[in-house]
Amino acid sequence: MARKTKEEALATRNQLLDAAEKLFSTQGVARTSLHEIAEIAGLTRGAIYWHFDNKGDLLTALWERAAAPLRALFDQDCVESADDPLGRLRMLASFKARHIEHDPRVRAVMTILMLRCEFSEETRTATEYFAHEREYAYARVSEVFKRAVEVGQLPASVNIEQAVISLFCFIDGIVFHWLTDPERFPLSPTALNAIDAYLAGLRTKVDT
């Protein structure tokens, strides 16, 4: 019975997340109430408060559910032994772009975070969570760049902190513009070509 109860609770949680994903991505976070989410999910308002305290908790849970495959790749502790760290970075970026472009759930969550969300007091817990996630991603990519310098893929003159922040701004900008007009260009090849051009620019510091 306990196992069944746990499975039912997980099913209810996913119902709520599915409803939140649908409403947040179409009408925005600020204009969606917790009552609406429960109603769309076919559940009571008490059910949503059993699983989530506020919209911030919902946003965090939506991201964790959608980004699990990418986080698993980031968590692989193989940077130090990699002979081709920039190739690994390129693979991660390609994997992320493909997921955003072809996975409806990931695309919906990215749409919410980039186009449909006004971060405010009611989403403060999500703001803090995403700040922590971003710092984690910065740290992992910094490790890749440091290893790239060690193996000679990048010159020692590269400012790693600036290079990492610029790369994230670069990728975020491409994703943002694609989400606003997905028919304008294919995300995956465009992002990969742009990243290749960016990394080539970092490499030119060898000759300057």
C-alpha positions in Angstrom: 0.0 0.0 0.0 2.8 2.4 0.9 4.4 1.9 -2.5 1.1 2.6 -4.2 0.7 5.8 -2.2 4.1 7.0 -3.2 3.4 6.3 -6.9 0.1 8.1 -6.6 1.8 11.1 -5.0 4.3 11.2 -7.8 1.6 11.0 -10.4 -0.3 13.9 -8.7 2.9 15.9 -8.7 3.5 15.4 -12.4 -0.1 16.3 -13.1 0.5 19.6 -11.4 3.8 20.2 -13.2 2.2 19.4 -16.5 -0.5 22.0 -15.8 1.9 24.6 -14.7 4.1 24.0 -17.7 1.1 24.5 -20.0 -0.2 27.7 -18.3 3.2 29.3 -17.6 4.3 28.8 -21.2 1.2 30.2 -22.7 0.0 33.0 -20.4 3.1 33.7 -18.3 4.0 33.0 -14.7 2.7 36.3 -13.2 -0.7 35.9 -14.9 -1.2 32.3 -13.7 -2.6 31.5 -10.3 -2.0 28.4 -8.3 -5.8 27.8 -8.3 -5.8 27.8 -12.1 -3.0 25.2 -12.1 -4.9 22.9 -9.8 -8.1 23.3 -11.8 -6.3 22.5 -15.1 -4.7 19.5 -13.4 -8.2 18.3 -12.2 -7.1 18.6 -8.6 -8.0 20.6 -5.5 -6.0 23.7 -4.4 -5.0 21.7 -1.3 -3.3 19.2 -3.6 -1.0 21.9 -5.1 -0.1 23.2 -1.6 0.7 19.7 -0.5 3.5 19.5 -3.1 4.5 23.1 -3.7 4.7 26.1 -1.5 4.6 28.7 -4.3 5.3 29.5 -7.9 9.0 29.5 -7.2 8.9 25.9 -6.1 7.0 25.0 -9.3 9.6 26.7 -11.5 12.4 24.9 -9.8 10.7 21.6 -10.2 9.9 22.2 -13.8 13.5 23.0 -14.5 14.8 19.9 -12.6 12.5 17.6 -14.5 13.4 19.0 -17.9 17.1 19.5 -17.4 17.9 16.1 -15.7 19.7 14.7 -18.8 21.9 17.7 -19.2 22.7 17.9 -15.5 23.7 14.2 -15.7 26.3 15.1 -18.3 27.6 18.0 -16.3 28.0 15.8 -13.3 30.2 13.3 -15.1 33.6 13.7 -13.5 35.8 13.2 -16.5 37.1 16.7 -17.3 40.5 16.2 -15.7 41.3 13.1 -17.8 39.8 14.5 -21.0 42.3 14.8 -23.9 39.8 16.9 -25.9 38.1 19.2 -23.4 36.8 21.6 -26.0 35.4 18.7 -27.9 33.5 17.7 -24.7 32.3 21.3 -24.3 31.1 21.3 -27.9 29.3 18.0 -27.3 27.5 19.4 -24.2 26.4 22.5 -26.1 25.1 20.5 -29.0 23.2 18.2 -26.6 21.6 21.2 -24.9 20.6 22.8 -28.2 19.1 19.6 -29.6 17.1 19.1 -26.4 15.7 22.7 -26.5 14.9 22.3 -30.2 13.3 18.9 -30.3 12.1 18.1 -26.7 8.7 19.8 -26.2 9.1 19.8 -22.4 12.6 21.4 -22.5 11.4 23.9 -25.0 8.4 24.8 -22.9 10.5 25.3 -19.8 13.1 27.5 -21.7 10.2 29.5 -23.1 8.9 30.1 -19.6 12.2 31.1 -18.1 13.3 33.4 -21.0 10.0 34.8 -22.3 7.2 34.3 -19.8 8.6 34.9 -16.3 8.9 38.0 -14.3 11.1 37.1 -11.3 9.6 38.7 -8.2 9.1 38.0 -4.5 6.7 35.1 -5.3 9.4 33.4 -7.3 12.3 34.3 -5.0 13.1 30.7 -4.2 13.4 30.0 -7.9 15.6 33.0 -8.4 18.0 31.8 -5.7 18.0 28.3 -7.1 18.8 29.4 -10.7 21.6 31.6 -9.4 23.1 28.6 -7.7 22.6 26.4 -10.9 24.3 29.1 -13.0 27.3 29.3 -10.7 27.6 25.5 -10.9 27.5 25.6 -14.7 30.1 28.4 -14.7 32.4 26.3 -12.5 32.1 23.2 -14.7 32.8 25.1 -17.9 35.7 26.9 -16.2 37.2 23.4 -15.5 36.9 22.6 -19.2 38.6 25.8 -20.2 41.4 25.3 -17.6 42.0 21.8 -19.0 42.0 23.1 -22.5 44.8 25.5 -21.6 46.7 22.5 -20.0 46.5 20.4 -23.1 47.3 23.3 -25.4 43.9 23.7 -27.0 43.7 27.3 -25.7 46.5 29.8 -25.0 47.5 30.5 -21.4 46.6 34.2 -22.0 42.9 33.5 -22.1 41.0 35.1 -19.2 39.0 32.0 -18.2 36.3 33.8 -16.2 35.6 36.3 -19.0 35.6 33.5 -21.6 33.1 31.5 -19.6 30.7 34.4 -19.0 30.9 35.5 -22.6 30.2 31.9 -23.8 27.1 31.7 -21.6 25.9 35.1 -22.9 26.5 34.0 -26.4 24.5 30.8 -26.1 21.7 32.4 -24.1 21.3 35.0 -26.8 21.0 32.5 -29.6 18.4 30.5 -27.6 16.5 33.6 -26.8 16.3 34.7 -30.4 15.3 31.2 -31.6 12.5 31.0 -29.0 11.1 34.3 -30.2 11.0 33.1 -33.8 11.7 29.3 -34.2 11.0 29.4 -37.9 13.8 31.9 -38.6 16.7 29.5 -38.2 17.4 26.0 -37.0 18.8 26.1 -33.4 21.1 23.2 -33.3 23.4 23.8 -36.3 23.3 27.6 -35.7 24.4 27.3 -32.1 27.1 24.8 -33.0 28.5 27.0 -35.8 28.5 30.0 -33.4 30.3 28.1 -30.7 32.9 26.9 -33.1 33.5 30.5 -34.3 33.7 31.7 -30.6 36.2 29.0 -29.7 38.3 29.7 -32.8 38.4 33.3 -31.7 39.8 32.3 -28.3 42.4 30.2 -30.0 43.7 33.1 -32.1 45.2 34.6 -29.0 48.1 32.1 -29.6 49.3 34.2 -32.5 48.8 37.6 -31.0 
